[in-house]
Amino acid sequence: MSKQTPNDRVLYLVMDGDFARKRGVASSNRNHFAIFGRRYTEVFEQVYIMCRVHDVEDERTLPVGGQGVDVIALPPVHGWRDLMRHGPDIVKAFCNIPRDAVVLLRVPGIYPILAWLMLAMRRQPYGVEAMADADAQFTPGAYQKRFRGFYRMVWTRMMKLQCRHAAASSYVTTNALQSQFPPRAGRPSFSYTTLDLPEQSLVRRSRPPASFQKPEIILINVAMMQKHLKGQDLIIRAVARLAQSGVRLKLWLVGDGDTRGEFERLAAELGVSDNVKFLGRVQAGAEVFALLDQADIFVLPSRQEGLPRVVIEAMARSLPCFASALPGNRELLDREFLVALDDEADWVLKLHDAIGKPEFLARASQANLAAARRFTVGRIQPIRNRFYETLSSFSLR
């Protein structure tokens, strides 16, 4: 960090992102500099991202750092054993954050929790970007390992405290996360999506009814495959039941992760390996949009979300969207496109009904494209900048 740069213009961003490396440099197929770091450098001269970086080389990724953005790699902790092993090094890294620096925690997550404990002990102001529902991460369907109840209690309690004691806060939702993890009364709070959606990413026209009158409908889901948070198992089972009833359809699953093998085995066991296509990791932006343009309906059977960016991206490509009836999804979609949480039968019912109604899907396409205009970066970035300016002012007090 340059000595000439005042600490109110230096940001330490603590997050739980899983980054790989490309030729030794921290990299990602989602949160690379072009779509992530620049949002902060509009206000801050220097940004240090403190996050999990794996010692895995991945040529498909792009660098996270860039002009004014550097990564402080933290050991890749997953579970208590890793935490016990690497805990001292992680705490040391957080102790090295200057006391007068601006600190922003993207919650929930283990690294933001550890950083928050350090900041609380030395009474250092910080801000939060509330990204998701900590409680929902550990519901029975989403997390199926031991100590689920304990993790759920700790994660939820920590996020409540982080939001309550933040000097300033932002939420990806308008009301949903705020109601469960409220900021302290009287402290500045903002609402904006973390998606960077350029105006040119929106298609010019919605889809006509004729585009849905085809022999085979393509469903698409874009999500990580970590644990069961995103519900890929649920939609695979629903597709199997739809196929058995004679509906001709394909399911494209975009993404990768630890549970991909489990989902592939599930598709084979249900006899729908030919119906379910695993596309693996796809670069955010143009590559994802190209797949969305080829599909007919976007599906998000998640068991946990904040305000899902992938739904907004699908809306921007004029796709009809169905998603779990989570609070954040209710801020994006009308009730008829919301599916009961963790309810395979409701997915079968709603998709079966929609596939036979081209006019209904065309109206959804038109409505979604119009709604997506609210989330373009030109409209969102000024709100972010006000939050960052507000947060930086606390380092001067």
C-alpha positions in Angstrom: 0.0 0.0 0.0 1.4 3.4 -1.0 2.2 5.7 1.9 0.7 8.6 -0.1 -2.7 6.9 -0.1 -4.8 8.0 2.9 -6.5 5.0 4.7 -10.0 6.4 4.1 -9.3 5.6 0.4 -8.0 2.0 1.1 -10.5 -0.8 1.4 -10.0 -4.2 3.0 -12.7 -6.5 1.7 -13.2 -9.8 3.6 -15.1 -12.5 1.8 -15.6 -16.2 1.6 -15.0 -16.5 -2.2 -13.4 -19.7 -3.6 -10.6 -18.5 -5.9 -8.2 -20.6 -7.8 -4.9 -19.6 -9.4 -3.9 -18.9 -13.0 -0.1 -18.9 -13.4 0.3 -18.2 -9.7 -2.2 -15.3 -9.6 -5.5 -15.5 -7.8 -8.2 -16.0 -10.3 -11.9 -16.8 -10.8 -14.4 -17.7 -13.5 -17.0 -15.4 -11.8 -15.6 -12.6 -9.7 -12.7 -11.5 -11.8 -11.6 -7.8 -11.9 -13.5 -6.8 -14.9 -16.9 -7.5 -13.2 -15.9 -7.2 -9.5 -13.0 -5.1 -8.5 -13.9 -2.0 -10.5 -17.1 -1.4 -8.5 -14.9 -0.6 -5.5 -12.2 1.4 -7.3 -14.7 4.0 -8.3 -14.4 5.3 -4.7 -11.3 3.6 -3.2 -7.8 4.1 -4.6 -6.6 0.7 -3.4 -8.6 -2.4 -2.6 -7.3 -5.5 -0.8 -9.5 -8.6 -1.2 -8.9 -11.1 1.7 -10.4 -14.4 0.7 -9.9 -18.2 0.3 -7.4 -19.0 -2.5 -6.8 -22.6 -3.5 -3.4 -23.8 -4.7 -5.1 -25.1 -7.9 -4.1 -23.9 -11.4 -7.1 -23.3 -13.6 -6.5 -21.9 -17.1 -10.2 -21.3 -17.6 -10.2 -18.5 -15.0 -9.4 -14.8 -15.1 -7.3 -12.7 -12.7 -9.1 -11.3 -9.7 -6.7 -8.4 -9.2 -6.2 -5.5 -11.5 -5.5 -1.8 -11.4 -5.9 -0.8 -7.8 -7.0 -4.3 -6.7 -4.8 -6.9 -5.0 -5.6 -10.2 -3.3 -4.4 -11.2 0.1 -4.7 -15.0 -0.1 -6.0 -16.8 3.0 -5.7 -20.5 3.6 -8.5 -22.5 2.1 -10.5 -23.5 5.2 -13.4 -26.0 5.0 -14.5 -27.4 8.3 -13.1 -27.4 11.8 -9.9 -29.3 11.1 -8.8 -26.8 8.5 -9.8 -24.0 10.9 -7.7 -25.4 13.7 -4.8 -25.9 11.4 -4.8 -22.5 9.7 -6.6 -20.4 12.3 -3.5 -18.7 13.6 -2.4 -17.6 10.2 -5.8 -16.2 9.3 -6.0 -14.3 12.6 -2.5 -12.9 12.0 -3.6 -11.7 8.5 -6.6 -9.9 10.1 -4.4 -8.4 12.8 -2.4 -6.8 10.0 -5.3 -4.7 8.8 -4.5 -1.1 9.7 -6.6 0.2 12.6 -7.7 3.3 10.6 -8.4 1.4 7.3 -11.9 1.0 5.8 -13.1 -2.6 6.3 -16.0 -4.3 4.5 -17.3 -7.7 5.4 -19.3 -9.7 2.7 -21.5 -11.8 5.0 -22.2 -14.6 5.8 -19.0 -16.6 5.9 -16.3 -18.0 8.1 -13.6 -15.4 7.2 -16.0 -12.5 7.8 -16.8 -14.0 11.2 -13.2 -14.3 12.2 -12.4 -10.8 10.9 -15.4 -9.4 12.8 -14.3 -10.9 16.1 -10.9 -9.2 15.6 -12.5 -5.9 14.7 -14.9 -6.1 17.6 -12.1 -6.6 20.1 -10.3 -3.5 19.0 -13.5 -1.5 18.5 -12.8 -0.8 14.8 -15.7 0.4 12.6 -16.6 -1.7 9.6 -19.3 -2.1 7.0 -21.3 -5.2 5.8 -22.6 -6.3 2.4 -25.3 -8.8 3.3 -25.3 -11.3 0.5 -27.4 -14.3 1.6 -29.4 -15.8 4.4 -27.1 -17.4 6.9 -29.9 -19.4 8.5 -31.1 -21.0 5.3 -27.5 -22.3 4.5 -28.0 -24.9 7.2 -31.6 -26.1 6.7 -32.0 -29.9 6.5 -32.3 -30.0 2.7 -29.4 -27.6 2.1 -26.8 -29.1 4.5 -26.7 -32.8 5.3 -23.6 -33.2 7.4 -23.0 -33.5 11.2 -23.4 -30.5 13.5 -25.9 -28.9 11.1 -27.9 -27.4 14.0 -24.9 -26.0 15.7 -23.5 -24.4 12.5 -27.0 -22.9 11.8 -27.2 -21.4 15.3 -23.7 -19.9 15.1 -23.9 -18.6 11.5 -27.3 -17.0 12.1 -26.3 -15.4 15.4 -23.0 -14.1 14.0 -24.7 -12.5 11.0 -27.3 -10.8 13.2 -24.5 -9.3 15.3 -22.4 -8.3 12.3 -25.3 -6.4 10.7 -26.5 -4.9 14.0 -23.1 -3.4 14.9 -21.9 -2.3 11.5 -21.2 1.4 11.0 -23.0 1.2 7.7 -24.7 -1.7 5.9 -25.9 -2.8 2.5 -28.2 -5.6 1.4 -28.8 -7.3 -1.9 -32.6 -7.3 -1.1 -35.0 -4.5 -0.6 -36.7 -6.0 2.5 -36.0 -9.8 2.9 -32.6 -9.9 4.5 -33.2 -6.6 6.3 -36.1 -8.1 8.2 -34.1 -11.1 9.4 -30.7 -9.4 9.9 -31.6 -5.8 10.7 -29.1 -2.9 10.9 -29.1 -0.8 14.1 -31.7 1.9 14.0 -30.4 5.2 12.8 -27.3 3.8 11.0 -27.0 4.2 7.3 -28.3 1.3 5.2 -28.5 0.7 1.5 -30.0 -1.8 -1.0 -28.5 -2.9 -4.3 -27.7 -6.0 -6.2 -24.1 -7.1 -6.5 -24.6 -8.0 -10.1 -22.8 -5.8 -12.7 -25.2 -5.9 -15.6 -24.3 -3.7 -18.5 -27.1 -2.1 -20.5 -25.9 -3.9 -23.6 -26.5 -7.3 -21.8 -30.2 -6.9 -22.2 -31.7 -8.3 -25.3 -33.7 -6.0 -27.5 -36.9 -8.0 -27.7 -38.8 -10.4 -25.6 -39.6 -13.9 -26.9 -42.8 -14.5 -28.9 -45.2 -17.4 -28.2 -43.9 -19.2 -31.3 -40.5 -19.6 -29.7 -42.0 -21.8 -27.0 -43.9 -24.0 -29.5 -41.2 -26.6 -30.1 -40.9 -30.4 -29.8 -38.5 -30.2 -26.8 -38.1 -27.5 -24.1 -34.7 -26.7 -22.6 -34.6 -25.8 -19.0 -31.4 -24.2 -17.7 -29.9 -23.7 -14.3 -26.7 -21.8 -13.5 -25.3 -22.4 -10.0 -22.4 -23.8 -8.0 -22.5 -27.4 -6.9 -21.5 -27.1 -3.3 -23.5 -29.1 -0.8 -27.2 -29.0 -1.7 -27.7 -25.2 -1.4 -28.8 -24.7 -5.0 -31.2 -27.6 -5.2 -29.9 -29.4 -8.4 -31.0 -32.7 -6.9 -34.5 -31.3 -6.6 -34.8 -30.2 -10.2 -33.2 -33.5 -11.5 -35.9 -35.5 -9.7 -38.6 -33.2 -11.1 -37.3 -33.6 -14.6 -37.3 -37.4 -14.2 -41.0 -37.3 -13.2 -41.8 -34.9 -16.1 -40.0 -37.2 -18.6 -41.8 -40.2 -17.3 -45.2 -38.4 -17.9 -44.3 -37.9 -21.5 -43.0 -34.3 -21.4 -40.1 -33.8 -23.9 -37.5 -31.7 -22.2 -33.8 -31.3 -21.5 -32.1 -29.8 -18.4 -28.8 -28.0 -18.7 -26.9 -27.6 -15.5 -24.1 -25.0 -15.7 -21.6 -25.0 -12.8 -19.3 -27.3 -10.9 -18.4 -28.3 -7.4 -18.0 -31.0 -4.8 -21.4 -32.5 -5.3 -21.4 -32.7 -9.1 -20.6 -36.4 -9.0 -23.5 -37.0 -6.7 -25.9 -35.2 -9.1 -24.6 -37.1 -12.1 -25.2 -40.4 -10.3 -28.7 -39.3 -9.3 -29.5 -38.6 -13.0 -28.2 -42.0 -14.0 -30.2 -43.8 -11.2 -33.4 -42.0 -12.3 -32.8 -43.0 -15.9 -32.5 -39.4 -17.2 -28.8 -39.1 -18.1 -29.8 -38.3 -21.7 -32.2 -35.6 -20.4 -29.7 -33.9 -18.0 -26.6 -32.3 -19.5 -23.8 -31.2 -17.1 -22.0 -28.3 -18.8 -19.4 -27.6 -16.0 -17.9 -24.2 -15.4 -18.7 -21.5 -17.9 -17.2 -18.0 -17.9 -19.5 -15.4 -16.6 -20.8 -12.9 -19.1 -20.9 -13.7 -22.8 -20.5 -17.4 -22.4 -23.3 -17.7 -19.9 -25.5 -15.4 -22.0 -25.0 -17.6 -25.1 -26.4 -20.6 -23.2 -29.3 -18.7 -21.7 -30.2 -17.6 -25.2 -30.4 -21.2 -26.4 -32.6 -22.3 -23.5 -36.4 -21.8 -23.0 -37.0 -21.6 -19.2 -34.6 -20.7 -16.4 -35.0 -22.7 -13.1 -33.5 -22.0 -9.7 -34.6 -24.6 -7.1 -32.3 -23.1 -4.4 -32.7 -23.7 -0.7 -30.9 -20.5 0.1 -30.5 -17.2 -1.7 -30.1 -13.5 -1.1 -31.2 -11.8 -4.3 -30.0 -14.2 -7.0 -27.9 -12.6 -9.7 -28.4 -15.5 -12.1 -32.2 -14.8 -12.1 -31.6 -11.2 -13.1 -29.2 -12.3 -15.8 -31.8 -14.7 -17.1 -34.5 -12.0 -17.0 -32.1 -9.7 -19.0 -32.1 -12.4 -21.8 -35.9 -12.5 -21.7 -36.2 -15.9 -20.2 -39.2 -17.0 -18.2 -38.0 -17.9 -14.7 -39.2 -20.2 -12.0 -37.5 -20.1 -8.6 -38.0 -21.3 -5.0 -40.3 -19.2 -3.0 -37.5 -17.6 -0.9 -37.9 -14.0 0.3 -35.3 -12.6 -2.1 -36.9 -14.4 -5.1 -40.3 -12.8 -4.2 -38.7 -9.5 -4.9 -38.0 -10.5 -8.5 -40.8 -12.8 -9.6 -44.6 -12.9 -9.3 -46.3 -15.6 -7.2 -47.2 -17.8 -10.2 -43.5 -18.3 -10.9 -42.5 -19.1 -7.3 -42.3 -22.8 -6.3 -42.8 -24.1 -2.8 -39.5 -24.5 -1.0 -38.0 -28.0 -1.3 -41.1 -29.2 -3.0 -40.4 -31.6 -5.9 -44.1 -32.1 -6.6 -44.7 -28.4 -7.0 -41.9 -28.1 -9.5 -43.4 -30.9 -11.5 -46.8 -29.2 -11.4 -45.7 -25.7 -12.3 -43.3 -26.7 -15.1 -45.8 -29.2 -16.6 -48.5 -26.5 -16.7 -46.2 -23.8 -18.1 -44.7 -25.8 -20.9 -48.1 -26.2 -22.4 -48.8 -22.5 -22.4 -46.7 -20.6 -25.0 -48.7 -17.3 -24.5 -48.1 -17.5 -20.7 -44.4 -18.0 -21.2 -44.2 -15.1 -23.7 -45.9 -12.7 -21.3 -43.3 -13.8 -18.6 -40.5 -13.2 -21.1 -41.8 -9.6 -21.7 -42.3 -8.8 -18.1 -38.9 -10.1 -17.0 -37.0 -8.1 -19.7 -38.7 -5.0 -18.6 -38.0 -5.7 -14.9 -34.3 -6.4 -15.6 -33.8 -2.8 -16.6 -33.9 -1.8 -12.9 -30.7 -3.7 -12.3 -28.3 -2.3 -14.9 -25.0 -1.2 -13.6 -25.7 2.4 -14.6 -28.6 2.5 -12.1 -26.9 0.4 -9.4 -23.4 1.8 -9.2 -24.4 5.3 -8.0 -26.1 3.6 -5.0 -23.0 1.5 -4.3 -20.8 4.6 -4.5 -22.9 6.4 -1.9 -22.5 3.4 0.4 -18.8 3.3 -0.1 -18.4 7.0 0.5 -20.5 6.7 3.7 -18.4 3.8 4.8 -15.1 5.6 4.1 -16.2 8.5 6.2 -16.1 6.3 9.4 -12.4 5.8 9.1 -11.9 9.5 9.7 -13.8 9.5 13.0 
